[in-house]
Amino acid sequence: MANLPRAAQLNLKEAIGQLLVPRISGFLLDHQRLYPQWELDAARLEAAIVTHGVGGVLVYGGSLGDTFLKIQALQQQAALPLLVAADLEAGCGQHIRGATVLPVARALGAAAEADYAYHCGAITAREARLVGINWVLAPCLDVMSNPRNPVIGLRSFGENPREVARLGVAFAAGLRDGGVLSAIKHFPGHGDVEVDSHLALPVLGRERARLEAEDWLPFRAVLAAGADSLMSAHLRVPALDPEWPATLSRRILTEIVREGWGYTGIIVTDALNMGAIASWPAPAVRALQAGADVIMMPESVPDTVDLIVSAVRRGLLSEERLYASVERVLAAKARLAPPSASPLAIEQRSGQALEQMIAKAAVTVERDRAGLLPVPCLKPTLNILVVDRCLDGAVAAASPILDRRELGPHYETHWLEAAAGEEYLAFLSGRAAAHERTLVQVLTPVRAYRGTAGVHPAAEHFLRSLPGERTILVSYTNPYLGQEFEHLSTVLNAFNNSPASHAAALERLES
């Protein structure tokens, strides 16, 4: 992009503004915000851009039209071009309604085709640019080494560091070739924890030698291949720094990443509103002291600017250090491709075809001890759909698991919600006893703020009560459930919760 100043041409407050990225809604109107406690309203957003000169925004939610128009308006308000970031690990449609939703990273890991990963990155980038997003906070390079991890789950390409590296390189290349910036996350590795950092501070107990050999292998590989930014994790690693979380640790961000690896790109924090970090004093100042460049989701833009100005004037943060970060941000903005013309150019057929291919390739039979597969088309089957709540969006209306024409009359379907009582569980147990086989399809998510990767207690009780030799478990969200319910004869993993994956799983059951 032309006409960008040098960092030294900005005054102190202008420079600080370039390092802040608050969260906004992609919807146009304030009352449409999905998370108003975290997303700036129109007045505060205008002040953040016009008065404080923030360097970018983080977009959550919105429709294609709303998000496109809003980003256009914000770019026109801004004195310098904005970095427009979004967490698009599973396609632009993950957050922007009407765009393409693509398979999650773990489905790509199960399909094991680097070309699939590349094309997912490229489609994501193309659609992001058409909407106005230029910084995709992906890929997630955490090696999924703890089945009880409550937040990474399907966001990881898998358990093998070399496979995570191979697919991460391909996905990041797709983003780069599609004209957007990438962000690899969450360093130094979020795969082996049992606490959700959105809620509290996890502790990663690994020794440095193991971190270097396993967790850091994907990060080093993708950085070597070309990545635009690296996101820090909100977790404490006693082997690296016994005191400070990684986001606030100079030993980790400066001594390891900057000095040890020679990394010169942007280091961006994970969101500062997360429970792991929010209670630490002045986390934005400490993150800059540690070596971060971009502060994601500061609690208050005006207060954060004042805190950083005060830290500079008190000698706690040098201007030289701060302006080095501004230079990195401006250099990234200079590399941005020109924005695409219009979201009307989004055409989903290629993305949907890719999703269907990945869905079929990903479905895996973990075991079938009693030989229950294939399920005969005309055999009566009790079909239990496990969700946290029926209305939480775990099953799209278009899913074949809700379509009696797809399932046929031989499936008797019931929902099992977290609120299910003893009477309902007894009813389901009675129905299971009346059928030759029971199919349990688990759609409960592994996601932020849920706090656990497991099924809810009602589902756990029901699954443990079923006769294993007559039960088939299909998990769309947690590929480790088969380990939790060893008595079940037959376990399939689809590694993705979408209509395409539902169709692929049903096809595999009957073939």
Disulfide bonds with the S-S distance in Angstrom:
none
